[in-house]
Amino acid sequence: MSPTRVLTLATLSLLAGGALLFYVVGNVPPTTDGQALDPTALLLGFGGIFLITAGAGVLVALFLHRRWPANRKPGAAAPRRRPSSRPFARGFSLAWPS
């Protein structure tokens, strides 16, 4: 899946979860007529919390992957990079002849 699609779905999940939780807290009574806990309201509330948590978690993971792209799946191939010809780019200890 492309990063743009993942970003879009995560943002939609975050917004849908927030809207659902806002609706449940504002408009759905937490108890039934017999003063028992309403299971529908409870499930809708937990569904909203799940969508918010999943969307925020994916957005954090995308940000971390953009910041540190070397943290990838264990079986994935390493990105190919040219070795630098500058001594300080290779490391300070390699710059001095021994």
Backbone as CSV, one residue per row, in Angstrom:
resi,resn,N_x,N_y,N_z,CA_x,CA_y,CA_z,C_x,C_y,C_z
1,MET,0.852,-1.162,0.000,0.000,0.000,0.000,0.902,1.231,0.000
2,SER,0.526,2.227,-0.743,1.355,3.423,-0.860,1.257,4.261,0.425
3,PRO,2.310,5.026,0.712,2.274,5.874,1.909,1.149,6.916,1.881
4,THR,0.794,7.381,0.701,-0.298,8.354,0.602,-1.625,7.730,0.995
5,ARG,-1.847,6.507,0.546,-3.092,5.817,0.907,-3.144,5.524,2.402
6,VAL,-2.020,5.114,2.970,-1.975,4.838,4.409,-2.233,6.121,5.202
7,LEU,-1.621,7.219,4.767,-1.837,8.500,5.438,-3.302,8.923,5.355
8,THR,-3.908,8.735,4.193,-5.320,9.095,4.016,-6.221,8.244,4.898
9,LEU,-6.001,6.932,4.900,-6.843,6.047,5.716,-6.650,6.301,7.210
10,ALA,-5.427,6.572,7.626,-5.182,6.855,9.043,-5.852,8.158,9.462
11,THR,-5.794,9.160,8.609,-6.439,10.429,8.925,-7.960,10.270,8.968
12,LEU,-8.507,9.527,8.008,-9.958,9.278,8.029,-10.373,8.486,9.262
13,SER,-9.566,7.524,9.660,-9.864,6.751,10.863,-9.848,7.636,12.106
14,LEU,-8.866,8.511,12.195,-8.784,9.423,13.324,-9.990,10.362,13.368
15,LEU,-10.355,10.907,12.220,-11.511,11.814,12.176,-12.830,11.088,12.439
16,ALA,-12.987,9.890,11.867,-14.220,9.127,12.095,-14.344,8.714,13.552
17,GLY,-13.242,8.311,14.154,-13.276,7.951,15.571,-13.616,9.127,16.456
18,GLY,-13.039,10.286,16.136,-13.365,11.481,16.912,-14.821,11.892,16.759
19,ALA,-15.330,11.817,15.524,-16.740,12.164,15.297,-17.673,11.181,15.999
20,LEU,-17.336,9.904,15.932,-18.169,8.888,16.586,-18.165,9.069,18.095
21,LEU,-17.004,9.302,18.667,-16.932,9.497,20.112,-17.645,10.782,20.533
22,PHE,-17.522,11.832,19.735,-18.225,13.081,20.018,-19.734,12.862,19.986
23,TYR,-20.206,12.096,19.009,-21.635,11.808,18.899,-22.126,10.986,20.086
24,VAL,-21.373,9.953,20.440,-21.803,9.069,21.538,-21.835,9.829,22.852
25,VAL,-20.813,10.605,23.130,-20.773,11.343,24.400,-21.849,12.424,24.437
26,GLY,-22.101,13.058,23.306,-23.048,14.166,23.304,-24.500,13.783,23.145
27,ASN,-24.805,12.690,22.432,-26.204,12.436,22.068,-26.774,11.100,22.515
28,VAL,-25.956,10.137,22.854,-26.478,8.812,23.205,-26.476,8.676,24.723
29,PRO,-27.647,8.375,25.318,-27.684,8.197,26.769,-26.959,6.897,27.166
30,PRO,-26.196,6.937,28.253,-25.415,5.760,28.634,-26.228,4.635,29.275
31,THR,-27.481,4.918,29.626,-28.308,3.889,30.260,-29.602,3.700,29.480
32,THR,-30.210,2.529,29.662,-31.508,2.245,29.052,-32.606,2.761,29.974
33,ASP,-33.855,2.482,29.600,-34.978,2.935,30.425,-34.990,2.270,31.794
34,GLY,-34.470,1.060,31.872,-34.450,0.348,33.154,-33.220,0.655,33.978
35,GLN,-32.489,1.721,33.676,-31.285,2.162,34.372,-30.129,1.155,34.287
36,ALA,-30.165,0.317,33.273,-29.049,-0.596,33.029,-28.124,0.052,32.005
37,LEU,-26.875,-0.354,32.025,-25.896,0.182,31.087,-26.266,-0.221,29.667
38,ASP,-26.271,0.705,28.749,-26.648,0.449,27.363,-25.465,-0.149,26.603
39,PRO,-25.575,-1.422,26.171,-24.439,-2.051,25.489,-24.136,-1.424,24.125
40,THR,-25.140,-0.888,23.454,-24.898,-0.243,22.159,-24.058,1.016,22.326
41,ALA,-24.389,1.822,23.306,-23.605,3.027,23.562,-22.192,2.674,23.982
42,LEU,-22.061,1.633,24.769,-20.740,1.200,25.210,-19.881,0.723,24.037
43,LEU,-20.473,-0.071,23.148,-19.736,-0.557,21.983,-19.387,0.580,21.022
44,LEU,-20.308,1.512,20.829,-20.009,2.661,19.970,-18.890,3.521,20.563
45,GLY,-18.901,3.682,21.874,-17.838,4.450,22.524,-16.488,3.776,22.393
46,PHE,-16.451,2.462,22.629,-15.187,1.737,22.467,-14.742,1.696,21.005
47,GLY,-15.694,1.647,20.078,-15.345,1.691,18.659,-14.707,3.022,18.288
48,GLY,-15.238,4.113,18.814,-14.655,5.431,18.582,-13.259,5.557,19.171
49,ILE,-13.087,5.038,20.386,-11.757,5.059,21.008,-10.776,4.216,20.205
50,PHE,-11.222,3.058,19.709,-10.355,2.212,18.890,-9.938,2.920,17.612
51,LEU,-10.884,3.570,16.926,-10.547,4.269,15.685,-9.574,5.420,15.930
52,ILE,-9.757,6.152,17.012,-8.843,7.239,17.344,-7.448,6.684,17.628
53,THR,-7.378,5.630,18.431,-6.086,5.052,18.793,-5.381,4.466,17.580
54,ALA,-6.107,3.758,16.723,-5.495,3.156,15.536,-5.013,4.230,14.568
55,GLY,-5.822,5.245,14.326,-5.419,6.319,13.421,-4.206,7.077,13.940
56,ALA,-4.206,7.398,15.230,-3.068,8.119,15.803,-1.812,7.253,15.797
57,GLY,-1.958,5.962,16.066,-0.803,5.064,16.059,-0.181,4.938,14.680
58,VAL,-1.006,4.850,13.662,-0.488,4.751,12.292,0.179,6.057,11.885
59,LEU,-0.392,7.188,12.268,0.229,8.473,11.934,1.579,8.641,12.641
60,VAL,1.675,8.208,13.879,2.960,8.255,14.587,3.969,7.328,13.918
61,ALA,3.530,6.122,13.535,4.432,5.191,12.862,4.909,5.744,11.523
62,LEU,4.037,6.397,10.776,4.452,7.013,9.512,5.465,8.126,9.744
63,PHE,5.234,8.939,10.760,6.179,10.005,11.062,7.539,9.428,11.450
64,LEU,7.533,8.399,12.294,8.794,7.790,12.708,9.509,7.133,11.536
65,HIS,8.761,6.542,10.621,9.386,5.909,9.463,9.983,6.954,8.518
66,ARG,9.341,8.095,8.400,9.921,9.159,7.574,11.160,9.757,8.242
67,ARG,11.140,9.839,9.566,12.276,10.413,10.294,13.457,9.462,10.293
68,TRP,13.221,8.174,10.535,14.271,7.159,10.565,13.896,6.020,9.622
69,PRO,14.177,6.166,8.335,13.768,5.125,7.376,14.562,3.832,7.502
70,ALA,15.649,3.822,8.252,16.437,2.601,8.390,15.739,1.586,9.298
71,ASN,14.797,2.016,10.085,14.043,1.094,10.933,12.949,0.454,10.090
72,ARG,13.283,-0.643,9.456,12.345,-1.300,8.551,12.149,-2.731,9.002
73,LYS,11.381,-3.488,8.231,11.118,-4.874,8.565,12.425,-5.661,8.579
74,PRO,12.538,-6.689,9.421,13.793,-7.425,9.518,14.234,-8.088,8.209
75,GLY,13.335,-8.530,7.365,13.711,-9.217,6.138,13.862,-8.307,4.936
76,ALA,13.640,-7.003,5.106,13.676,-6.092,3.961,15.117,-5.809,3.543
77,ALA,15.295,-5.529,2.271,16.626,-5.245,1.746,17.082,-3.861,2.183
78,ALA,18.360,-3.716,2.414,18.917,-2.441,2.833,18.983,-1.488,1.640
79,PRO,18.775,-0.213,1.868,18.886,0.741,0.769,20.340,0.847,0.301
80,ARG,20.528,0.983,-1.001,21.870,1.068,-1.577,22.365,2.510,-1.488
81,ARG,23.565,2.689,-0.949,24.160,4.010,-0.844,25.591,3.959,-1.353
82,ARG,26.006,5.027,-2.012,27.387,5.124,-2.461,28.263,5.462,-1.274
83,PRO,29.447,4.871,-1.187,30.353,5.280,-0.111,30.858,6.703,-0.356
84,SER,30.960,7.453,0.682,31.370,8.841,0.552,32.887,8.929,0.411
85,SER,33.355,9.894,-0.350,34.788,10.078,-0.519,35.347,11.044,0.519
86,ARG,34.496,11.699,1.276,34.963,12.625,2.302,35.297,11.866,3.573
87,PRO,36.445,12.137,4.183,36.845,11.383,5.380,35.891,11.565,6.544
88,PHE,35.393,12.798,6.762,34.531,13.008,7.918,33.160,12.363,7.748
89,ALA,32.744,12.125,6.538,31.474,11.439,6.319,31.603,9.959,6.658
90,ARG,32.809,9.382,6.533,33.006,7.970,6.866,33.167,7.759,8.350
91,GLY,33.552,8.767,9.052,33.764,8.654,10.483,35.084,9.278,10.850
92,PHE,35.147,9.892,11.998,36.350,10.606,12.381,37.539,9.683,12.580
93,SER,37.302,8.489,13.148,38.426,7.583,13.410,39.029,7.027,12.112
94,LEU,38.274,6.952,11.034,38.804,6.447,9.782,39.542,7.529,8.997
95,ALA,39.418,8.791,9.419,40.024,9.883,8.683,41.536,9.952,8.906
96,TRP,41.994,9.464,10.041,43.420,9.558,10.363,44.117,8.276,9.992
97,PRO,45.264,8.368,9.335,46.012,7.144,9.020,46.592,6.537,10.281
98,SER,46.651,5.239,10.333,47.165,4.588,11.546,48.594,4.150,11.395
